Amino acid sequence: MKESLLKQLRELSVDGKVGGLKKPSDQKSLEEWKQSGVRFTASSGKLEQVYYAAVRNLLDCIVPTGGDEPVLQEGGVYLGCWLESTGTINAELLSRFMPSVSEATYRSFAVHQREDGLLPYKLTGQGPSYRQIQLVTPLARSVWNHYMLHAADKNFLQTMYEAMARYDEWLVAYRNTRGTGCVEAFSTFDTGHDLSPRFWHVPDTPHLGDAARVNPDSPILPFLAPDLTANVYCQRIYMARIAEELGQSGEPWLAKGEDSLASLFRYCFDEEDHFFYDRDRNDKLVRVQSDVLLRVMACEVGDRAFFDTMLRRYLLNTSKFFAKYPFTSISMDDPRFDPNSSYNSWGGTSNFLSLIRTPHAFEHHGRHVELTWVLYPILSSFAKASRFAQTVSPWTGDEGYTEAYSPSILCLLDYVERLCGILPTPEGELWFTGLAPYAMDHGEEIAPETGYGRRVDGDSYELLNTRSGSEIYRNGESYIRFPSGIRVVTGRDGGLRSIVGMSVRTVEGTLHYQGSDIAFRVKGNEVLAFGSGAFRSVSDIGIVHPAYR
């Protein structure tokens, strides 16, 4: 079976799988995809055909928008590029496949920055729009990760740094009216939380369509917003890294970041609930438990113990956010929870924008096994999908509102790479994960055995995940063999660095590398470093299990 799967992977034609190109930007983007060497195959099941349907739809989402260069669009009914998503987390994921498109997408926001420092919240064919701020994923983190992943041009980094520094000044000047150091929400759309009970009785847009003005007659605005404040905290931490890379001191940014973090906990964190809430103009907490939590966690707030408490009480709790197809946008035990996924809603249903932000929150704290409990059901949902929607039913996994939506397309590509593919990281590592999608729904096969290819620094890598184990090929030759249930971590040069336990079970066996069989025993989330021909444990944090309460 291994030989036939390898043959299938090597004979796979991306052109044949994608086909039907409609415009010149399609062809250019496809060529860049092919340069990455990325290809995916499966022994059976539906996931492979859905995967290449995603690639075709992705190419349709890459078009010139507000300039001559093709950039990533949101897709579906959203004809433009949004800072909260397309211009940050979407482009961050796309950078592993089509880096030139990601870089052009980032630059487009800097190009259209207003003279007073405000970045557009979206770019469309009609031009930039500045009506609201709409922040979620920190732009500086996305820019930094792109720069590190590709050793990008410092001129690009300098351009983005200057734009982001001016934007930070704008936020301080216009979104800190209460003098707390928190970033304030003036409207629902400032956080992209359409129809969320968090913003009931709040206007969708800032006062008179001006991002610097709040409705003076609102009984509750402005909110001290935890997700906006966490965004700026994380933004400033990464701005410090960028400043140092450009030969400047990062200390002023670190100090500003610590101020943001202190304000976040002082005004928005409730000790008893162990949750982050908005604080309204009357100094009352807006007690709606929403995906604000996941957003704050994805901004690297708190240590591992803090995150683990969030897992136990909320994120892995089936009465809170851990639905059959996680994560819901409102806690399921809230009477305002609405699971309907047939319209653009953050009032309950699971959203793909949450799902693509999730991995960073988990992996930042080494919670790799727990993350797979999200990857498995969502890939199972994708395997039966006929389009790429914005929302997914938390109960059934059926696709919901809109189609050809780039966040869900990139979610599929990202989740495949994290579960059973080859993922290059900004830290200079390659992750080869020895798992395969699992038949979660009705026992239907999704992709029981998989093959994945990628080119890195001129070397061609292939990963086979079969029922008998996993094997990495380098430039056509068998390179590393290992049992399923672990992740092999190498440098970009292919040199073995470590392994990670990726299952709740303890995996015991041998890893074949450079002519030697190296024995190991690794628990879930445990990291074994490789050196002097043997493995040694360097981290063993255990597992946080799901809660049914």
C-alpha positions in Angstrom: 0.0 0.0 0.0 2.9 2.4 0.8 4.4 2.0 -2.7 1.1 2.7 -4.4 0.5 5.7 -2.2 4.0 7.1 -3.0 3.5 6.5 -6.7 0.1 8.3 -6.5 1.7 11.3 -4.8 4.6 11.5 -7.3 2.4 11.2 -10.3 -0.1 13.7 -9.1 -0.5 16.7 -11.4 -1.5 19.9 -9.7 -2.5 21.3 -13.1 -4.8 18.4 -13.7 -6.3 18.6 -10.2 -7.0 22.4 -10.4 -7.6 23.3 -14.1 -10.1 25.7 -15.4 -8.1 28.9 -14.9 -10.1 32.0 -15.6 -7.7 35.0 -15.5 -3.9 35.8 -15.6 -3.6 36.2 -11.9 -4.9 32.6 -11.6 -2.0 31.3 -13.7 0.6 33.4 -11.8 -0.7 32.2 -8.4 -0.8 28.6 -9.6 2.8 28.8 -10.7 3.8 30.0 -7.2 1.8 27.2 -5.7 3.7 24.7 -7.9 7.0 26.2 -6.8 6.1 25.4 -3.2 5.9 21.7 -4.3 2.7 21.3 -2.2 0.5 18.4 -3.1 -1.8 16.1 -1.2 -3.2 12.7 -1.9 -5.2 10.1 0.0 -5.7 6.3 -0.5 -9.5 6.8 -0.5 -12.2 9.0 0.9 -13.4 12.4 -0.2 -10.9 14.8 1.3 -8.5 14.8 -1.6 -11.1 16.0 -4.1 -12.3 18.6 -1.6 -8.7 19.7 -1.1 -8.2 20.6 -4.7 -11.6 22.2 -5.0 -10.3 24.5 -2.2 -7.2 25.3 -4.2 -9.3 26.2 -7.3 -11.5 28.4 -5.2 -8.5 30.0 -3.5 -7.1 31.0 -6.9 -10.4 32.8 -7.6 -9.9 34.8 -4.4 -6.6 36.3 -5.6 -7.3 39.4 -7.7 -6.0 43.0 -7.9 -7.9 45.1 -5.4 -7.1 48.8 -5.1 -3.9 48.4 -7.1 -2.2 46.5 -9.9 -0.8 43.5 -7.9 -3.1 40.5 -7.1 -4.0 40.3 -3.4 -6.1 37.9 -1.4 -9.8 38.7 -1.1 -12.1 37.5 1.6 -14.3 35.6 -1.0 -17.9 34.7 -1.1 -20.2 37.8 -0.7 -17.2 39.7 0.6 -15.7 41.4 -2.4 -12.6 42.9 -0.8 -9.8 42.5 1.6 -10.5 43.0 5.4 -7.7 43.9 7.9 -9.2 41.7 10.6 -8.9 38.6 8.5 -7.7 38.7 4.9 -5.0 41.2 5.7 -3.7 39.3 8.7 -4.4 35.7 9.6 -5.5 34.7 6.1 -2.4 36.1 4.6 -0.3 34.6 7.3 -1.5 31.1 6.3 -1.3 31.8 2.6 2.3 32.8 3.1 3.3 29.1 3.3 1.9 28.6 -0.2 1.9 31.8 -2.1 4.2 34.3 -0.3 4.2 37.0 -3.0 0.4 37.3 -2.7 0.7 37.6 1.1 3.3 40.2 0.9 1.3 42.2 -1.6 -1.7 41.9 0.6 0.2 43.3 3.7 1.7 46.1 1.7 -1.7 47.2 0.3 -2.8 48.3 3.7 0.3 50.4 4.3 -0.1 51.9 0.8 -3.6 53.1 1.6 -2.9 54.3 5.2 -4.6 57.7 5.8 -2.4 60.7 6.6 -3.5 60.7 10.3 -2.3 57.1 10.7 -5.6 55.2 10.4 -5.3 52.0 8.4 -8.3 51.1 6.2 -10.4 48.3 7.7 -11.0 47.0 4.2 -9.9 47.5 0.6 -12.3 47.0 -2.3 -12.4 47.7 -6.0 -14.0 51.1 -5.1 -11.0 52.0 -2.9 -10.1 51.9 0.8 -12.7 52.3 3.6 -12.0 53.8 7.1 -15.4 53.7 8.7 -14.4 51.4 11.6 -11.2 49.7 12.9 -12.1 45.9 12.8 -9.1 44.4 14.6 -8.6 40.8 15.6 -5.3 39.1 14.6 -2.3 41.4 15.3 -0.9 42.6 12.0 2.7 42.8 13.3 2.7 39.1 14.2 1.5 38.2 10.7 4.1 40.5 9.1 6.9 39.1 11.4 6.0 35.5 10.7 6.1 36.1 6.9 9.4 37.9 7.2 11.0 35.1 9.2 9.5 32.3 7.1 10.9 33.7 3.9 13.8 35.8 5.0 11.9 38.6 3.3 13.2 42.0 2.2 14.0 44.4 5.1 12.5 47.2 3.0 9.2 45.4 3.3 9.7 45.1 7.1 10.6 48.8 7.4 7.5 49.9 5.4 5.2 47.8 7.5 6.9 48.9 10.7 6.4 52.6 10.0 2.8 52.1 9.0 2.0 50.1 12.1 3.8 52.6 14.4 1.6 55.4 13.0 -1.5 53.3 13.5 -0.5 52.6 17.1 -0.4 56.4 17.6 -3.8 56.7 16.0 -5.4 54.2 18.4 -3.9 55.9 21.4 -5.2 59.2 20.3 -8.7 58.2 19.3 -9.6 54.9 21.1 -8.6 55.6 24.7 -11.2 58.3 25.5 -11.6 57.0 29.0 -7.9 57.1 29.8 -7.7 53.5 30.9 -5.0 52.3 28.4 -7.6 49.8 27.0 -8.6 50.0 23.3 -12.2 51.0 23.1 -15.0 49.5 20.9 -17.3 52.2 19.5 -19.4 49.7 17.4 -20.2 46.1 16.6 -18.1 46.1 13.5 -15.0 47.3 15.3 -14.5 43.7 16.2 -16.3 42.1 13.3 -18.9 40.5 15.7 -22.0 40.8 13.5 -25.2 39.9 15.4 -23.3 38.9 18.6 -25.3 39.4 21.8 -22.1 41.1 23.0 -23.2 44.1 21.0 -26.9 44.1 21.4 -28.2 47.7 21.7 -24.9 49.0 20.2 -24.8 50.5 16.6 -23.0 48.4 14.0 -20.8 51.3 13.0 -19.1 54.3 14.7 -20.9 57.6 15.1 -21.6 59.2 11.7 -19.3 56.6 10.0 -16.3 58.2 11.6 -13.9 55.6 13.3 -12.8 58.3 15.7 -16.3 59.1 17.1 -18.6 57.3 19.5 -22.3 57.8 19.7 -22.7 60.4 22.5 -26.2 59.3 23.3 -25.4 55.6 23.8 -26.1 54.5 27.4 -23.3 51.9 27.4 -20.6 53.0 24.9 -17.6 53.1 24.6 -16.7 49.5 25.7 -13.2 48.8 27.1 -12.7 45.8 24.7 -10.5 42.9 25.8 -9.9 41.6 22.3 -8.9 45.0 20.9 -6.7 45.6 23.9 -5.1 42.1 23.6 -4.5 42.8 19.9 -2.6 45.9 20.7 -0.6 44.2 23.5 0.5 41.4 21.1 1.0 43.9 18.3 3.5 45.9 20.5 5.4 42.7 21.6 6.0 41.9 17.9 6.8 45.5 17.1 9.6 45.2 19.6 11.0 42.3 17.6 10.7 44.1 14.3 12.4 47.2 15.8 15.3 45.2 17.0 15.6 43.5 13.6 15.7 47.0 12.0 18.5 48.0 14.4 16.4 50.0 16.8 15.6 49.4 20.5 12.6 47.3 21.2 12.3 48.4 24.8 9.8 51.2 24.3 7.5 48.8 22.5 7.9 46.2 25.3 7.0 48.8 27.9 3.9 49.9 26.0 2.9 46.3 25.6 3.2 45.7 29.4 1.0 48.8 29.9 -1.7 47.3 27.6 -1.5 43.9 29.4 -1.9 45.6 32.8 -4.9 47.5 31.5 -6.4 44.4 30.0 -6.4 42.6 33.4 -7.3 45.6 35.5 -10.4 46.5 33.5 -11.5 43.4 31.5 -10.7 40.3 33.5 -13.1 38.8 36.0 -11.2 36.8 38.6 -14.3 34.8 39.7 -15.3 33.7 36.3 -11.8 33.6 35.0 -13.0 35.3 31.8 -12.5 38.5 29.8 -15.5 40.8 29.4 -16.1 44.3 27.9 -16.5 47.0 30.5 -19.2 49.6 29.6 -19.2 53.4 30.2 -21.0 52.7 33.5 -18.1 50.6 34.7 -20.2 47.5 34.5 -18.9 44.2 32.9 -20.8 43.1 29.8 -21.2 39.5 30.9 -21.5 37.7 27.6 -19.1 34.8 27.3 -18.0 34.8 23.7 -15.1 33.9 21.4 -13.5 37.0 22.8 -11.7 34.4 25.0 -10.2 32.6 22.1 -9.1 35.9 20.5 -7.4 37.0 23.6 -5.6 33.7 24.0 -4.5 33.8 20.4 -2.8 37.1 21.3 -0.4 35.3 23.7 -2.0 36.6 26.9 -1.1 34.6 30.0 1.2 31.7 30.7 0.5 28.0 30.2 -1.2 27.5 33.5 -3.5 30.4 32.7 -4.4 28.9 29.3 -4.9 25.4 30.8 -7.5 26.9 33.1 -9.3 28.4 30.1 -9.2 24.9 28.5 -10.7 23.2 31.4 -13.4 25.8 32.2 -14.3 26.9 28.7 -12.6 25.9 25.5 -12.8 22.1 26.1 -16.0 22.2 28.1 -19.0 20.9 26.1 -21.5 23.1 27.9 -19.4 26.2 26.9 -17.5 26.3 23.6 -16.5 22.7 22.8 -19.4 21.7 20.5 -19.3 18.6 18.3 -17.8 21.0 15.7 -16.0 23.6 17.8 -15.7 26.4 18.6 -19.0 28.2 19.1 -19.0 32.0 19.0 -21.1 32.3 22.2 -21.1 29.9 25.2 -23.7 27.2 24.6 -25.1 27.6 28.2 -26.0 31.3 27.5 -29.7 31.7 26.9 -28.9 34.1 24.0 -27.0 31.3 22.2 -28.1 30.8 18.6 -26.6 27.8 16.7 -28.1 28.9 13.3 -25.4 28.9 10.7 -27.4 30.0 7.7 -26.6 33.7 8.0 -23.6 35.9 8.9 -23.7 35.5 12.7 -21.4 35.6 15.7 -24.3 34.8 17.9 -23.5 31.1 18.4 -22.5 29.2 15.3 -18.9 28.1 14.8 -17.0 30.4 12.4 -14.0 29.5 10.2 -12.3 32.8 11.2 -12.2 31.5 14.8 -10.9 28.1 13.5 -8.0 29.6 11.7 -7.0 31.7 14.7 -7.2 28.7 17.0 -3.9 26.9 16.3 -1.7 29.7 17.5 -3.5 29.9 20.8 -2.9 26.2 21.4 0.5 25.7 20.0 1.9 28.8 21.8 1.5 26.7 25.0 2.5 23.3 23.6 -1.1 22.0 23.5 -0.7 20.0 20.3 -2.7 17.0 21.2 -5.7 19.1 22.4 -5.6 20.9 19.1 -6.1 17.7 17.2 -9.5 17.3 18.8 -10.5 20.4 16.8 -8.7 19.3 13.6 -10.4 15.9 13.4 -14.1 17.0 13.4 -13.5 20.0 11.2 -11.7 17.9 8.6 -14.5 15.4 8.8 -16.9 18.3 8.2 -14.9 19.5 5.2 -14.9 16.0 3.7 -18.7 16.2 3.1 -18.8 19.9 2.1 -19.8 21.1 -1.3 -18.7 24.7 -0.8 -16.5 26.7 1.4 -18.7 28.6 3.9 -18.1 31.2 6.5 -19.9 29.3 9.2 -20.3 25.6 10.1 -23.1 24.1 12.2 -21.8 23.3 15.7 -24.3 20.4 15.8 -24.0 18.7 12.4 -20.9 20.1 10.7 -22.9 21.2 7.7 -21.7 24.2 5.8 -23.5 27.4 6.5 -23.5 31.0 5.1 -21.9 32.0 1.8 -19.3 30.1 -0.3 -15.8 30.4 -1.8 -14.8 32.0 1.5 -11.0 32.2 1.8 -10.8 31.7 5.6 -12.5 28.3 5.3 -10.4 27.4 2.2 -7.2 28.3 4.1 -8.5 26.5 7.2 -8.7 23.3 5.2 -5.2 23.7 3.7 -3.8 24.6 7.2 -5.5 21.8 9.1 -4.3 19.2 6.5 -0.7 20.4 6.9 -0.9 20.4 10.7 -2.4 17.0 11.0 -0.8 14.9 8.2 1.4 17.2 6.2 4.7 19.1 6.2 4.6 22.5 7.8 7.4 25.1 7.7 7.5 27.4 10.7 8.9 31.0 11.1 11.3 29.5 13.7 13.1 27.6 10.9 11.6 24.2 11.6 9.8 21.6 9.5 6.9 19.7 11.1 6.2 16.2 9.8 3.1 15.0 11.6 2.3 11.3 11.6 -1.5 11.3 11.9 -4.3 10.9 9.5 -7.9 12.3 9.4 -10.2 10.1 11.4 -13.7 8.8 10.4 -15.7 10.9 12.9 -19.0 11.0 11.0 -20.9 7.7 10.5 -17.6 5.8 10.1 -17.2 7.2 6.6 -13.6 7.2 5.4 -12.1 10.7 4.9 -8.5 10.0 4.1 -7.3 6.9 6.0 -3.8 7.0 4.4 -2.3 10.2 3.1 0.7 11.5 1.1 1.9 15.1 1.3 4.7 16.8 -0.6 6.5 20.1 -0.2 9.7 21.8 -1.5 11.9 23.6 1.0 15.1 25.5 0.1 15.6 23.4 -3.0 15.0 20.0 -1.3 11.9 17.9 -2.1 10.2 16.3 0.9 7.4 13.7 0.9 5.5 12.4 3.9 3.5 9.1 3.8 1.1 8.3 6.7 -0.1 4.7 6.4 -1.7 2.3 8.8 1.7 0.6 9.3 3.5 3.9 10.2 4.9 7.0 8.7 7.9 7.7 6.4 9.6 10.8 5.2 11.4 10.9 1.8 14.0 13.5 0.9 14.9 14.1 -2.7 13.3 10.9 -3.6 15.0 8.7 -1.0 13.7 7.2 2.2 15.0 9.5 5.0 13.1 9.0 8.3 10.7 6.2 9.3 8.6 6.4 12.5 5.4 5.0 14.1 2.2 7.0 13.7 1.1 9.3 16.5 4.1 11.6 16.7 5.4 14.7 15.0 9.0 14.7 13.7 10.6 18.1 13.9 13.6 18.9 11.7 15.5 22.0 10.7 15.0 23.4 7.2 18.0 21.4 6.2 16.3 18.2 7.2 18.4 17.6 10.3 16.5 15.9 13.1 15.8 18.1 16.1 13.0 16.5 18.2 9.8 14.5 18.3 6.5 15.5 19.9 3.8 13.1 21.2 0.6 13.8 19.2 -1.8 11.4 20.8 -3.3 10.7 24.2 -1.7 7.3 24.1 2.0 6.9 24.8 3.8 6.0 21.6 6.7 3.6 21.9 8.9 2.3 19.2 11.9 3.2 17.1 12.7 6.0 14.7 15.0 5.2 11.8 17.3 8.0 10.9 20.7 8.1 9.1 21.0 4.3 9.2 20.2 3.9 12.9 17.1 2.8 14.8 16.6 5.1 17.7 14.3 3.9 20.5 11.9 6.3 22.1 8.8 6.4 24.4 6.8 9.7 24.2 3.7 10.8 26.0 1.1 13.2 24.6 2.5 16.7 24.3 5.9 15.5 25.5 8.9 16.8 23.6 12.0 14.6 23.2 15.0 16.5 21.9 17.5 14.6 19.7 21.2 14.7 20.3 24.2 12.4 20.4 22.2 9.7 18.7 19.5 9.5 21.4 16.3 11.3 22.6 15.9 13.0 25.9 12.7 14.5 27.4 12.8 18.3 27.6 9.1 19.0 28.2 6.3 16.9 29.6 3.2 19.1 30.3 0.6 16.3 30.3 -2.8 16.6 28.7 -5.9 18.7 29.5 -8.9 16.4 28.9 -12.4 17.5 27.6 -15.0 18.3 30.3 -18.6 17.3 30.1 -20.3 19.6 32.6 
